[in-house]
Amino acid sequence: MVKLQKQRAERAGRRAERLVALYLRLTGHRILAHRFKTRSGEIDLIARRRKTLIFIEVKQRARAEHAVDPVTARSEERIIRAGEVFLSRNPRYVEEAFALRYDVVIVTGIWRIRHQTDVFRGW
């Protein structure tokens, strides 16, 4: 039973990530990576818009009231470390002085998207 719930949550999370990627494309973003994984952490989506590089955490929740404080301090650290790895593998974003931003996008229900920009700071 627990395994089945975990599988459902995983599928819902992947659907939410695909929906957010589509939303970002429609709002002028270019998706650079999906589920960027490193030893120290994972970033759901990495996008760019103009000269801004955006590391995005996607959270799927059944209801909006369950979406309060979706990212813990530990999650922030893992996302920041994974972002550092991405930048070390893609130095052009540093060389070209891209601004860095950490966003959280919360998907509630089936289609409701709440995009919170610049939620926390890295460097």
A tleap script that builds the chain and sets N, CA, C and O, in Angstrom:
source leaprc.protein.ff14SB
mol = sequence {
  NMET VAL LYS LEU GLN LYS GLN ARG ALA GLU
  ARG ALA GLY ARG ARG ALA GLU ARG LEU VAL
  ALA LEU TYR LEU ARG LEU THR GLY HIE ARG
  ILE LEU ALA HIE ARG PHE LYS THR ARG SER
  GLY GLU ILE ASP LEU ILE ALA ARG ARG ARG
  LYS THR LEU ILE PHE ILE GLU VAL LYS GLN
  ARG ALA ARG ALA GLU HIE ALA VAL ASP PRO
  VAL THR ALA ARG SER GLU GLU ARG ILE ILE
  ARG ALA GLY GLU VAL PHE LEU SER ARG ASN
  PRO ARG TYR VAL GLU GLU ALA PHE ALA LEU
  ARG TYR ASP VAL VAL ILE VAL THR GLY ILE
  TRP ARG ILE ARG HIE GLN THR ASP VAL PHE
  ARG GLY CTRP
}
set mol.1.N position { 0.818 -1.195 0.000 }
set mol.1.CA position { 0.000 0.000 0.000 }
set mol.1.C position { 0.862 1.259 0.000 }
set mol.1.O position { 0.610 2.180 -0.777 }
set mol.2.N position { 1.873 1.308 0.861 }
set mol.2.CA position { 2.751 2.473 0.935 }
set mol.2.C position { 3.514 2.629 -0.372 }
set mol.2.O position { 3.698 3.745 -0.856 }
set mol.3.N position { 3.959 1.516 -0.944 }
set mol.3.CA position { 4.693 1.555 -2.210 }
set mol.3.C position { 3.812 2.130 -3.319 }
set mol.3.O position { 4.281 2.925 -4.134 }
set mol.4.N position { 2.556 1.738 -3.353 }
set mol.4.CA position { 1.623 2.238 -4.360 }
set mol.4.C position { 1.407 3.738 -4.201 }
set mol.4.O position { 1.359 4.461 -5.196 }
set mol.5.N position { 1.277 4.215 -2.976 }
set mol.5.CA position { 1.122 5.653 -2.733 }
set mol.5.C position { 2.360 6.418 -3.184 }
set mol.5.O position { 2.254 7.504 -3.755 }
set mol.6.N position { 3.519 5.852 -2.927 }
set mol.6.CA position { 4.775 6.485 -3.329 }
set mol.6.C position { 4.864 6.565 -4.859 }
set mol.6.O position { 5.292 7.582 -5.406 }
set mol.7.N position { 4.462 5.498 -5.541 }
set mol.7.CA position { 4.472 5.481 -7.007 }
set mol.7.C position { 3.514 6.529 -7.564 }
set mol.7.O position { 3.841 7.214 -8.534 }
set mol.8.N position { 2.345 6.657 -6.966 }
set mol.8.CA position { 1.373 7.660 -7.412 }
set mol.8.C position { 1.916 9.067 -7.216 }
set mol.8.O position { 1.774 9.922 -8.090 }
set mol.9.N position { 2.536 9.301 -6.072 }
set mol.9.CA position { 3.117 10.618 -5.797 }
set mol.9.C position { 4.236 10.920 -6.796 }
set mol.9.O position { 4.350 12.049 -7.273 }
set mol.10.N position { 5.051 9.931 -7.111 }
set mol.10.CA position { 6.135 10.110 -8.085 }
set mol.10.C position { 5.572 10.465 -9.467 }
set mol.10.O position { 6.077 11.372 -10.129 }
set mol.11.N position { 4.542 9.760 -9.893 }
set mol.11.CA position { 3.910 10.053 -11.195 }
set mol.11.C position { 3.304 11.448 -11.202 }
set mol.11.O position { 3.442 12.184 -12.180 }
set mol.12.N position { 2.635 11.813 -10.115 }
set mol.12.CA position { 2.038 13.153 -10.026 }
set mol.12.C position { 3.120 14.221 -10.085 }
set mol.12.O position { 2.942 15.260 -10.721 }
set mol.13.N position { 4.230 13.965 -9.426 }
set mol.13.CA position { 5.346 14.914 -9.453 }
set mol.13.C position { 5.930 15.073 -10.850 }
set mol.13.O position { 6.245 16.187 -11.269 }
set mol.14.N position { 6.072 13.985 -11.559 }
set mol.14.CA position { 6.590 14.058 -12.937 }
set mol.14.C position { 5.619 14.799 -13.859 }
set mol.14.O position { 6.039 15.580 -14.713 }
set mol.15.N position { 4.328 14.551 -13.681 }
set mol.15.CA position { 3.320 15.286 -14.476 }
set mol.15.C position { 3.404 16.781 -14.181 }
set mol.15.O position { 3.333 17.609 -15.089 }
set mol.16.N position { 3.556 17.114 -12.905 }
set mol.16.CA position { 3.661 18.522 -12.521 }
set mol.16.C position { 4.897 19.147 -13.166 }
set mol.16.O position { 4.832 20.280 -13.643 }
set mol.17.N position { 6.013 18.433 -13.190 }
set mol.17.CA position { 7.233 18.956 -13.817 }
set mol.17.C position { 7.028 19.192 -15.310 }
set mol.17.O position { 7.480 20.205 -15.845 }
set mol.18.N position { 6.351 18.268 -15.984 }
set mol.18.CA position { 6.081 18.455 -17.420 }
set mol.18.C position { 5.170 19.663 -17.651 }
set mol.18.O position { 5.383 20.437 -18.585 }
set mol.19.N position { 4.162 19.818 -16.802 }
set mol.19.CA position { 3.252 20.950 -16.913 }
set mol.19.C position { 4.002 22.264 -16.698 }
set mol.19.O position { 3.793 23.228 -17.434 }
set mol.20.N position { 4.867 22.299 -15.697 }
set mol.20.CA position { 5.636 23.512 -15.407 }
set mol.20.C position { 6.602 23.810 -16.549 }
set mol.20.O position { 6.782 24.972 -16.911 }
set mol.21.N position { 7.224 22.788 -17.120 }
set mol.21.CA position { 8.128 23.005 -18.258 }
set mol.21.C position { 7.361 23.630 -19.426 }
set mol.21.O position { 7.873 24.535 -20.084 }
set mol.22.N position { 6.152 23.160 -19.687 }
set mol.22.CA position { 5.329 23.741 -20.749 }
set mol.22.C position { 4.976 25.195 -20.410 }
set mol.22.O position { 5.090 26.078 -21.261 }
set mol.23.N position { 4.557 25.433 -19.190 }
set mol.23.CA position { 4.237 26.787 -18.735 }
set mol.23.C position { 5.431 27.720 -18.929 }
set mol.23.O position { 5.278 28.833 -19.431 }
set mol.24.N position { 6.611 27.268 -18.534 }
set mol.24.CA position { 7.806 28.102 -18.672 }
set mol.24.C position { 8.113 28.399 -20.134 }
set mol.24.O position { 8.452 29.530 -20.481 }
set mol.25.N position { 7.995 27.396 -20.985 }
set mol.25.CA position { 8.232 27.628 -22.424 }
set mol.25.C position { 7.257 28.667 -22.975 }
set mol.25.O position { 7.635 29.544 -23.751 }
set mol.26.N position { 6.011 28.552 -22.563 }
set mol.26.CA position { 4.996 29.491 -23.050 }
set mol.26.C position { 5.211 30.907 -22.519 }
set mol.26.O position { 4.696 31.868 -23.092 }
set mol.27.N position { 5.957 31.040 -21.444 }
set mol.27.CA position { 6.228 32.366 -20.879 }
set mol.27.C position { 7.632 32.865 -21.243 }
set mol.27.O position { 8.167 33.764 -20.594 }
set mol.28.N position { 8.214 32.275 -22.278 }
set mol.28.CA position { 9.473 32.792 -22.807 }
set mol.28.C position { 10.747 32.226 -22.224 }
set mol.28.O position { 11.825 32.771 -22.459 }
set mol.29.N position { 10.652 31.153 -21.474 }
set mol.29.CA position { 11.834 30.519 -20.905 }
set mol.29.C position { 12.340 29.405 -21.830 }
set mol.29.O position { 11.576 28.810 -22.590 }
set mol.30.N position { 13.613 29.148 -21.746 }
set mol.30.CA position { 14.210 28.022 -22.469 }
set mol.30.C position { 14.635 26.992 -21.419 }
set mol.30.O position { 15.392 27.312 -20.503 }
set mol.31.N position { 14.153 25.774 -21.553 }
set mol.31.CA position { 14.485 24.710 -20.602 }
set mol.31.C position { 15.855 24.147 -20.972 }
set mol.31.O position { 16.066 23.700 -22.099 }
set mol.32.N position { 16.780 24.172 -20.018 }
set mol.32.CA position { 18.129 23.666 -20.245 }
set mol.32.C position { 18.316 22.250 -19.709 }
set mol.32.O position { 19.099 21.476 -20.258 }
set mol.33.N position { 17.603 21.912 -18.643 }
set mol.33.CA position { 17.752 20.585 -18.045 }
set mol.33.C position { 16.501 20.203 -17.264 }
set mol.33.O position { 15.856 21.039 -16.631 }
set mol.34.N position { 16.181 18.914 -17.329 }
set mol.34.CA position { 15.115 18.318 -16.521 }
set mol.34.C position { 15.788 17.387 -15.525 }
set mol.34.O position { 16.674 16.617 -15.896 }
set mol.35.N position { 15.384 17.451 -14.290 }
set mol.35.CA position { 15.889 16.541 -13.258 }
set mol.35.C position { 17.408 16.411 -13.296 }
set mol.35.O position { 17.951 15.318 -13.457 }
set mol.36.N position { 18.066 17.528 -13.148 }
set mol.36.CA position { 19.527 17.557 -13.137 }
set mol.36.C position { 20.002 16.958 -11.819 }
set mol.36.O position { 19.778 17.535 -10.755 }
set mol.37.N position { 20.664 15.791 -11.887 }
set mol.37.CA position { 21.059 15.065 -10.678 }
set mol.37.C position { 22.560 15.099 -10.482 }
set mol.37.O position { 23.337 14.969 -11.428 }
set mol.38.N position { 22.947 15.277 -9.228 }
set mol.38.CA position { 24.341 15.203 -8.823 }
set mol.38.C position { 24.400 14.374 -7.543 }
set mol.38.O position { 23.364 13.979 -7.007 }
set mol.39.N position { 25.585 14.116 -7.063 }
set mol.39.CA position { 25.719 13.399 -5.792 }
set mol.39.C position { 25.127 14.202 -4.637 }
set mol.39.O position { 24.594 13.635 -3.682 }
set mol.40.N position { 25.224 15.503 -4.733 }
set mol.40.CA position { 24.806 16.339 -3.602 }
set mol.40.C position { 23.353 16.805 -3.682 }
set mol.40.O position { 22.828 17.331 -2.701 }
set mol.41.N position { 22.698 16.626 -4.817 }
set mol.41.CA position { 21.316 17.073 -4.907 }
set mol.41.C position { 20.753 17.005 -6.309 }
set mol.41.O position { 21.426 16.582 -7.249 }
set mol.42.N position { 19.527 17.421 -6.430 }
set mol.42.CA position { 18.822 17.393 -7.719 }
set mol.42.C position { 18.064 18.696 -7.892 }
set mol.42.O position { 17.557 19.279 -6.933 }
set mol.43.N position { 18.000 19.135 -9.138 }
set mol.43.CA position { 17.196 20.299 -9.491 }
set mol.43.C position { 16.154 19.818 -10.484 }
set mol.43.O position { 16.485 19.187 -11.487 }
set mol.44.N position { 14.892 20.118 -10.201 }
set mol.44.CA position { 13.817 19.633 -11.075 }
set mol.44.C position { 13.939 20.198 -12.486 }
set mol.44.O position { 13.904 19.449 -13.462 }
set mol.45.N position { 14.082 21.508 -12.595 }
set mol.45.CA position { 14.200 22.153 -13.908 }
set mol.45.C position { 15.249 23.258 -13.831 }
set mol.45.O position { 15.368 23.958 -12.825 }
set mol.46.N position { 15.995 23.393 -14.902 }
set mol.46.CA position { 16.901 24.526 -15.041 }
set mol.46.C position { 16.497 25.224 -16.330 }
set mol.46.O position { 16.416 24.604 -17.390 }
set mol.47.N position { 16.248 26.520 -16.224 }
set mol.47.CA position { 15.777 27.287 -17.376 }
set mol.47.C position { 16.570 28.581 -17.477 }
set mol.47.O position { 17.258 28.990 -16.541 }
set mol.48.N position { 16.455 29.202 -18.621 }
set mol.48.CA position { 17.034 30.534 -18.774 }
set mol.48.C position { 16.009 31.414 -19.460 }
set mol.48.O position { 15.194 30.963 -20.266 }
set mol.49.N position { 16.083 32.677 -19.111 }
set mol.49.CA position { 15.262 33.684 -19.765 }
set mol.49.C position { 16.132 34.921 -19.867 }
set mol.49.O position { 16.552 35.502 -18.867 }
set mol.50.N position { 16.384 35.297 -21.087 }
set mol.50.CA position { 17.327 36.376 -21.367 }
set mol.50.C position { 18.670 36.056 -20.695 }
set mol.50.O position { 19.279 35.030 -20.997 }
set mol.51.N position { 19.132 36.919 -19.791 }
set mol.51.CA position { 20.428 36.710 -19.140 }
set mol.51.C position { 20.276 36.245 -17.687 }
set mol.51.O position { 21.107 36.555 -16.834 }
set mol.52.N position { 19.201 35.495 -17.423 }
set mol.52.CA position { 18.970 34.951 -16.092 }
set mol.52.C position { 18.892 33.435 -16.167 }
set mol.52.O position { 18.151 32.874 -16.974 }
set mol.53.N position { 19.665 32.786 -15.318 }
set mol.53.CA position { 19.653 31.334 -15.188 }
set mol.53.C position { 18.813 31.009 -13.959 }
set mol.53.O position { 19.055 31.537 -12.874 }
set mol.54.N position { 17.823 30.135 -14.138 }
set mol.54.CA position { 16.850 29.885 -13.080 }
set mol.54.C position { 16.848 28.410 -12.700 }
set mol.54.O position { 16.643 27.534 -13.540 }
set mol.55.N position { 17.080 28.157 -11.416 }
set mol.55.CA position { 17.012 26.805 -10.868 }
set mol.55.C position { 15.640 26.672 -10.221 }
set mol.55.O position { 15.282 27.454 -9.340 }
set mol.56.N position { 14.871 25.675 -10.664 }
set mol.56.CA position { 13.453 25.608 -10.286 }
set mol.56.C position { 13.133 24.310 -9.560 }
set mol.56.O position { 13.422 23.215 -10.043 }
set mol.57.N position { 12.531 24.465 -8.390 }
set mol.57.CA position { 12.015 23.340 -7.630 }
set mol.57.C position { 10.510 23.291 -7.881 }
set mol.57.O position { 9.813 24.289 -7.698 }
set mol.58.N position { 10.012 22.130 -8.301 }
set mol.58.CA position { 8.585 21.957 -8.579 }
set mol.58.C position { 7.985 21.139 -7.451 }
set mol.58.O position { 8.509 20.086 -7.088 }
set mol.59.N position { 6.891 21.625 -6.905 }
set mol.59.CA position { 6.173 20.914 -5.856 }
set mol.59.C position { 4.741 20.712 -6.298 }
set mol.59.O position { 4.096 21.645 -6.775 }
set mol.60.N position { 4.240 19.494 -6.141 }
set mol.60.CA position { 2.855 19.187 -6.484 }
set mol.60.C position { 2.119 18.923 -5.177 }
set mol.60.O position { 2.563 18.127 -4.350 }
set mol.61.N position { 1.009 19.588 -5.006 }
set mol.61.CA position { 0.201 19.429 -3.795 }
set mol.61.C position { -1.267 19.283 -4.192 }
set mol.61.O position { -1.705 19.832 -5.203 }
set mol.62.N position { -2.005 18.553 -3.402 }
set mol.62.CA position { -3.427 18.359 -3.678 }
set mol.62.C position { -4.204 19.654 -3.478 }
set mol.62.O position { -5.121 19.961 -4.241 }
set mol.63.N position { -3.829 20.420 -2.435 }
set mol.63.CA position { -4.535 21.666 -2.136 }
set mol.63.C position { -3.540 22.787 -1.882 }
set mol.63.O position { -2.413 22.552 -1.446 }
set mol.64.N position { -3.971 23.992 -2.157 }
set mol.64.CA position { -3.103 25.161 -1.986 }
set mol.64.C position { -2.652 25.326 -0.537 }
set mol.64.O position { -1.520 25.742 -0.292 }
set mol.65.N position { -3.506 25.011 0.417 }
set mol.65.CA position { -3.116 25.188 1.822 }
set mol.65.C position { -2.017 24.210 2.254 }
set mol.65.O position { -1.366 24.422 3.277 }
set mol.66.N position { -1.812 23.144 1.481 }
set mol.66.CA position { -0.730 22.201 1.768 }
set mol.66.C position { 0.602 22.670 1.187 }
set mol.66.O position { 1.630 22.025 1.393 }
set mol.67.N position { 0.589 23.766 0.476 }
set mol.67.CA position { 1.788 24.232 -0.217 }
set mol.67.C position { 2.579 25.277 0.575 }
set mol.67.O position { 3.530 25.857 0.052 }
set mol.68.N position { 2.203 25.514 1.801 }
set mol.68.CA position { 2.912 26.493 2.622 }
set mol.68.C position { 4.307 25.957 2.936 }
set mol.68.O position { 4.462 24.796 3.315 }
set mol.69.N position { 5.328 26.815 2.775 }
set mol.69.CA position { 6.720 26.451 3.054 }
set mol.69.C position { 7.139 25.148 2.368 }
set mol.69.O position { 7.514 24.191 3.046 }
set mol.70.N position { 7.081 25.096 1.053 }
set mol.70.CA position { 7.329 23.847 0.341 }
set mol.70.C position { 8.790 23.400 0.297 }
set mol.70.O position { 9.061 22.232 0.017 }
set mol.71.N position { 9.742 24.305 0.568 }
set mol.71.CA position { 11.156 23.958 0.459 }
set mol.71.C position { 11.830 24.177 1.814 }
set mol.71.O position { 11.797 25.273 2.372 }
set mol.72.N position { 12.433 23.121 2.322 }
set mol.72.CA position { 13.126 23.206 3.611 }
set mol.72.C position { 14.531 23.778 3.413 }
set mol.72.O position { 15.024 23.869 2.288 }
set mol.73.N position { 15.158 24.157 4.507 }
set mol.73.CA position { 16.539 24.677 4.449 }
set mol.73.C position { 17.478 23.615 3.879 }
set mol.73.O position { 18.390 23.937 3.117 }
set mol.74.N position { 17.263 22.371 4.240 }
set mol.74.CA position { 18.099 21.275 3.711 }
set mol.74.C position { 17.921 21.138 2.196 }
set mol.74.O position { 18.894 20.933 1.470 }
set mol.75.N position { 16.686 21.252 1.725 }
set mol.75.CA position { 16.427 21.194 0.283 }
set mol.75.C position { 17.112 22.348 -0.430 }
set mol.75.O position { 17.691 22.169 -1.502 }
set mol.76.N position { 17.046 23.524 0.161 }
set mol.76.CA position { 17.715 24.691 -0.425 }
set mol.76.C position { 19.199 24.417 -0.602 }
set mol.76.O position { 19.764 24.704 -1.658 }
set mol.77.N position { 19.830 23.866 0.421 }
set mol.77.CA position { 21.261 23.565 0.347 }
set mol.77.C position { 21.570 22.596 -0.780 }
set mol.77.O position { 22.535 22.787 -1.520 }
set mol.78.N position { 20.754 21.556 -0.914 }
set mol.78.CA position { 20.986 20.571 -1.979 }
set mol.78.C position { 20.804 21.194 -3.355 }
set mol.78.O position { 21.568 20.904 -4.275 }
set mol.79.N position { 19.801 22.044 -3.499 }
set mol.79.CA position { 19.562 22.703 -4.783 }
set mol.79.C position { 20.722 23.641 -5.111 }
set mol.79.O position { 21.174 23.692 -6.254 }
set mol.80.N position { 21.198 24.374 -4.124 }
set mol.80.CA position { 22.321 25.290 -4.342 }
set mol.80.C position { 23.570 24.509 -4.749 }
set mol.80.O position { 24.267 24.898 -5.687 }
set mol.81.N position { 23.855 23.410 -4.048 }
set mol.81.CA position { 25.038 22.604 -4.399 }
set mol.81.C position { 24.915 22.021 -5.800 }
set mol.81.O position { 25.887 22.009 -6.555 }
set mol.82.N position { 23.730 21.540 -6.152 }
set mol.82.CA position { 23.529 21.007 -7.506 }
set mol.82.C position { 23.682 22.125 -8.539 }
set mol.82.O position { 24.210 21.897 -9.627 }
set mol.83.N position { 23.219 23.332 -8.201 }
set mol.83.CA position { 23.400 24.481 -9.097 }
set mol.83.C position { 24.865 24.803 -9.306 }
set mol.83.O position { 25.272 25.161 -10.411 }
set mol.84.N position { 25.664 24.678 -8.250 }
set mol.84.CA position { 27.105 24.906 -8.373 }
set mol.84.C position { 27.735 23.896 -9.327 }
set mol.84.O position { 28.613 24.244 -10.117 }
set mol.85.N position { 27.285 22.647 -9.250 }
set mol.85.CA position { 27.795 21.616 -10.161 }
set mol.85.C position { 27.399 21.955 -11.594 }
set mol.85.O position { 28.217 21.850 -12.508 }
set mol.86.N position { 26.141 22.363 -11.791 }
set mol.86.CA position { 25.703 22.735 -13.136 }
set mol.86.C position { 26.579 23.852 -13.697 }
set mol.86.O position { 26.998 23.800 -14.854 }
set mol.87.N position { 26.850 24.852 -12.879 }
set mol.87.CA position { 27.675 25.975 -13.336 }
set mol.87.C position { 29.109 25.538 -13.621 }
set mol.87.O position { 29.729 26.041 -14.558 }
set mol.88.N position { 29.641 24.616 -12.834 }
set mol.88.CA position { 31.005 24.145 -13.091 }
set mol.88.C position { 31.069 23.357 -14.399 }
set mol.88.O position { 32.103 23.345 -15.066 }
set mol.89.N position { 29.980 22.706 -14.763 }
set mol.89.CA position { 29.929 21.948 -16.024 }
set mol.89.C position { 29.554 22.830 -17.210 }
set mol.89.O position { 29.757 22.449 -18.362 }
set mol.90.N position { 29.008 24.002 -16.927 }
set mol.90.CA position { 28.568 24.934 -17.973 }
set mol.90.C position { 29.106 26.330 -17.656 }
set mol.90.O position { 28.329 27.233 -17.345 }
set mol.91.N position { 30.413 26.514 -17.731 }
set mol.91.CA position { 31.022 27.773 -17.285 }
set mol.91.C position { 30.620 28.996 -18.102 }
set mol.91.O position { 30.841 30.126 -17.664 }
set mol.92.N position { 30.043 28.796 -19.264 }
set mol.92.CA position { 29.651 29.965 -20.067 }
set mol.92.C position { 28.648 30.853 -19.341 }
set mol.92.O position { 28.628 32.065 -19.556 }
set mol.93.N position { 27.819 30.266 -18.484 }
set mol.93.CA position { 26.833 31.072 -17.755 }
set mol.93.C position { 27.509 31.970 -16.717 }
set mol.93.O position { 26.998 33.039 -16.382 }
set mol.94.N position { 28.658 31.527 -16.214 }
set mol.94.CA position { 29.438 32.353 -15.294 }
set mol.94.C position { 30.216 33.397 -16.097 }
set mol.94.O position { 30.231 34.580 -15.754 }
set mol.95.N position { 30.855 32.940 -17.163 }
set mol.95.CA position { 31.667 33.837 -17.997 }
set mol.95.C position { 30.838 34.956 -18.609 }
set mol.95.O position { 31.312 36.084 -18.750 }
set mol.96.N position { 29.601 34.643 -18.971 }
set mol.96.CA position { 28.722 35.646 -19.582 }
set mol.96.C position { 27.914 36.417 -18.541 }
set mol.96.O position { 27.003 37.172 -18.884 }
set mol.97.N position { 28.252 36.224 -17.276 }
set mol.97.CA position { 27.657 36.961 -16.153 }
set mol.97.C position { 26.125 36.867 -16.109 }
set mol.97.O position { 25.438 37.881 -15.986 }
set mol.98.N position { 25.611 35.664 -16.209 }
set mol.98.CA position { 24.176 35.449 -16.052 }
set mol.98.C position { 23.790 35.698 -14.596 }
set mol.98.O position { 24.524 35.328 -13.679 }
set mol.99.N position { 22.647 36.319 -14.395 }
set mol.99.CA position { 22.082 36.435 -13.052 }
set mol.99.C position { 21.557 35.059 -12.666 }
set mol.99.O position { 21.110 34.299 -13.526 }
set mol.100.N position { 21.609 34.735 -11.380 }
set mol.100.CA position { 21.115 33.445 -10.900 }
set mol.100.C position { 19.879 33.667 -10.054 }
set mol.100.O position { 19.787 34.626 -9.288 }
set mol.101.N position { 18.924 32.748 -10.213 }
set mol.101.CA position { 17.691 32.872 -9.453 }
set mol.101.C position { 17.201 31.479 -9.062 }
set mol.101.O position { 17.367 30.519 -9.814 }
set mol.102.N position { 16.604 31.383 -7.895 }
set mol.102.CA position { 16.033 30.128 -7.406 }
set mol.102.C position { 14.537 30.328 -7.240 }
set mol.102.O position { 14.090 31.144 -6.434 }
set mol.103.N position { 13.767 29.570 -8.018 }
set mol.103.CA position { 12.314 29.695 -7.994 }
set mol.103.C position { 11.678 28.413 -7.476 }
set mol.103.O position { 12.273 27.337 -7.533 }
set mol.104.N position { 10.467 28.549 -6.973 }
set mol.104.CA position { 9.643 27.410 -6.608 }
set mol.104.C position { 8.338 27.563 -7.375 }
set mol.104.O position { 7.720 28.627 -7.372 }
set mol.105.N position { 7.931 26.483 -8.032 }
set mol.105.CA position { 6.650 26.484 -8.723 }
set mol.105.C position { 5.798 25.395 -8.085 }
set mol.105.O position { 6.182 24.227 -8.036 }
set mol.106.N position { 4.640 25.805 -7.602 }
set mol.106.CA position { 3.736 24.883 -6.925 }
set mol.106.C position { 2.549 24.611 -7.839 }
set mol.106.O position { 1.898 25.530 -8.334 }
set mol.107.N position { 2.287 23.338 -8.046 }
set mol.107.CA position { 1.137 22.915 -8.845 }
set mol.107.C position { 0.123 22.326 -7.876 }
set mol.107.O position { 0.414 21.355 -7.176 }
set mol.108.N position { -1.062 22.910 -7.836 }
set mol.108.CA position { -2.128 22.382 -6.979 }
set mol.108.C position { -3.267 21.925 -7.870 }
set mol.108.O position { -3.510 22.468 -8.948 }
set mol.109.N position { -3.954 20.909 -7.381 }
set mol.109.CA position { -5.020 20.338 -8.197 }
set mol.109.C position { -4.425 19.782 -9.475 }
set mol.109.O position { -3.381 19.130 -9.451 }
set mol.110.N position { -5.077 20.035 -10.570 }
set mol.110.CA position { -4.591 19.516 -11.848 }
set mol.110.C position { -3.845 20.587 -12.629 }
set mol.110.O position { -2.811 20.287 -13.225 }
set mol.111.N position { -4.331 21.823 -12.649 }
set mol.111.CA position { -3.779 22.832 -13.544 }
set mol.111.C position { -3.334 24.132 -12.891 }
set mol.111.O position { -2.787 24.990 -13.585 }
set mol.112.N position { -3.536 24.315 -11.620 }
set mol.112.CA position { -3.211 25.596 -10.998 }
set mol.112.C position { -1.708 25.681 -10.722 }
set mol.112.O position { -1.129 24.833 -10.043 }
set mol.113.N position { -1.104 26.723 -11.265 }
set mol.113.CA position { 0.339 26.926 -11.124 }
set mol.113.C position { 0.586 28.224 -10.368 }
set mol.113.O position { 0.033 29.271 -10.703 }
set mol.114.N position { 1.426 28.136 -9.343 }
set mol.114.CA position { 1.840 29.330 -8.603 }
set mol.114.C position { 3.365 29.416 -8.678 }
set mol.114.O position { 4.078 28.606 -8.087 }
set mol.115.N position { 3.841 30.400 -9.408 }
set mol.115.CA position { 5.275 30.567 -9.648 }
set mol.115.C position { 5.816 31.612 -8.683 }
set mol.115.O position { 5.467 32.790 -8.767 }
set mol.116.N position { 6.667 31.174 -7.771 }
set mol.116.CA position { 7.272 32.073 -6.795 }
set mol.116.C position { 8.721 32.305 -7.234 }
set mol.116.O position { 9.527 31.374 -7.263 }
set mol.117.N position { 9.036 33.537 -7.569 }
set mol.117.CA position { 10.366 33.838 -8.084 }
set mol.117.C position { 11.308 34.287 -6.967 }
set mol.117.O position { 10.900 34.890 -5.974 }
set mol.118.N position { 12.570 33.968 -7.173 }
set mol.118.CA position { 13.641 34.410 -6.267 }
set mol.118.C position { 13.325 34.086 -4.815 }
set mol.118.O position { 13.377 34.957 -3.946 }
set mol.119.N position { 12.998 32.831 -4.563 }
set mol.119.CA position { 12.530 32.387 -3.248 }
set mol.119.C position { 13.657 32.339 -2.221 }
set mol.119.O position { 13.451 32.687 -1.058 }
set mol.120.N position { 14.840 31.913 -2.639 }
set mol.120.CA position { 15.976 31.882 -1.721 }
set mol.120.C position { 17.239 32.234 -2.492 }
set mol.120.O position { 17.248 32.275 -3.722 }
set mol.121.N position { 18.295 32.484 -1.747 }
set mol.121.CA position { 19.555 32.940 -2.341 }
set mol.121.C position { 20.626 31.893 -2.198 }
set mol.121.O position { 20.744 31.226 -1.171 }
set mol.122.N position { 21.411 31.763 -3.258 }
set mol.122.CA position { 22.605 30.911 -3.224 }
set mol.122.C position { 23.770 31.775 -2.826 }
set mol.122.O position { 23.720 32.461 -1.805 }
set mol.123.N position { 24.760 31.753 -3.576 }
set mol.123.CA position { 26.024 32.463 -3.379 }
set mol.123.C position { 25.855 33.743 -2.642 }
set mol.123.O position { 26.834 34.450 -2.401 }
savepdb mol mol.pdb
quit
